[in-house]
Amino acid sequence: MTAIIVGTTGATWGLTAETGIVCQSAGAKAGREKQMIRNETGDVETVSYYNPTKTHTISGVIIGATGIAAAAPGVVLTVANNFSAYGGISTGGIYTDDVDLAGVNTDFQKITVNATQYPLIS
């Protein structure tokens, strides 16, 4: 849908088209593992954040057999709604963790894919 945005500039409207689905929602969450060092009284003195990853969730109505619609656990995925500007992770392979398919007798079949991006694995 085309939107006329009035007011604050710089806001982004909508999603990028994904292959195999009509994308209904997409999100990304950047994270790192954390290790804390505690002193003799149990207080945290040092914290290390390492091993950055980004998790992706993409949901939509299935319209094909390729792209997001063909996702399978452990298989690399091409994601158009990558949100690479946030979280500092813009490279590396995105690998499918799990796929949820849903259908009812009064609606279209839908898919939700969860995947993890690893910056050092292509």
C-alpha positions in Angstrom: 0.0 0.0 0.0 1.3 3.4 -0.8 1.3 5.8 2.1 1.4 9.6 2.3 3.5 10.4 5.4 2.7 13.7 7.0 4.8 15.1 9.9 8.1 13.7 11.0 10.4 12.7 8.1 12.7 9.7 8.0 10.0 7.1 9.1 10.0 3.9 7.0 6.7 2.5 5.9 6.0 -1.1 5.1 8.2 -4.1 4.2 10.3 -5.3 1.3 8.8 -8.1 -0.8 10.0 -11.6 -0.1 10.3 -14.4 -2.6 7.6 -17.2 -2.2 5.3 -15.3 0.3 3.3 -12.1 0.7 5.2 -10.8 3.7 3.0 -9.9 6.6 5.7 -9.2 9.2 9.4 -9.3 9.5 11.8 -8.6 12.4 15.4 -9.0 13.5 17.0 -9.1 16.9 20.8 -8.6 17.3 22.5 -10.2 20.3 25.8 -11.5 21.7 26.7 -14.1 24.2 27.8 -12.6 27.6 30.3 -13.8 30.1 30.7 -12.1 33.5 33.6 -12.3 35.9 32.7 -12.0 39.6 35.1 -11.0 42.4 35.4 -12.9 45.7 32.2 -11.3 47.1 30.2 -12.1 44.0 30.1 -8.7 42.5 30.5 -8.4 38.7 33.9 -6.7 37.9 34.2 -7.5 34.2 31.8 -8.3 31.4 32.6 -9.7 27.9 30.1 -9.6 25.0 31.2 -11.9 22.2 29.9 -14.1 19.3 27.4 -11.7 17.7 24.4 -13.1 16.0 21.1 -11.8 14.6 17.8 -13.7 14.7 15.2 -13.2 12.0 11.5 -13.9 12.0 9.5 -13.6 8.8 5.8 -14.4 8.4 3.5 -14.3 5.4 1.0 -15.9 3.1 2.5 -18.7 0.9 2.3 -17.8 -2.8 5.1 -20.0 -4.3 7.5 -22.8 -3.7 10.8 -20.9 -3.5 12.4 -18.4 -1.2 10.9 -18.1 2.2 8.2 -20.7 1.2 11.0 -23.3 0.7 12.7 -22.7 4.0 13.8 -25.8 5.9 15.8 -26.2 9.2 19.5 -26.0 8.6 19.2 -24.5 5.1 20.6 -21.1 4.2 17.9 -18.5 3.6 17.9 -15.2 1.5 16.0 -12.6 3.5 15.0 -9.3 1.8 13.9 -7.7 5.1 17.3 -8.1 6.7 17.4 -4.8 8.7 21.2 -4.8 8.4 21.6 -1.3 9.6 20.7 -2.3 13.1 22.8 -4.4 15.5 26.0 -4.2 13.5 25.6 -7.5 11.7 25.4 -7.0 8.0 27.3 -10.0 6.7 27.2 -13.8 7.0 24.8 -16.6 6.2 21.2 -16.7 7.5 20.3 -20.3 8.5 16.8 -21.5 9.1 16.2 -22.7 12.7 12.5 -23.7 12.4 9.5 -23.4 10.2 5.9 -23.1 11.3 3.1 -23.8 8.7 -0.5 -22.9 9.5 -3.8 -23.2 7.6 -7.5 -23.0 8.4 -10.6 -23.5 6.2 -11.4 -19.8 6.1 -7.9 -18.3 5.4 -4.8 -18.6 3.3 -1.9 -20.9 4.3 0.7 -19.0 6.2 4.4 -19.6 7.1 6.6 -18.3 9.9 10.3 -18.8 9.6 12.9 -18.2 12.4 16.5 -18.1 11.3 19.9 -17.0 12.7 22.6 -15.0 11.0 26.2 -15.8 11.7 28.6 -13.1 10.5 31.6 -15.4 10.0 29.7 -18.2 8.2 28.7 -17.5 4.6 
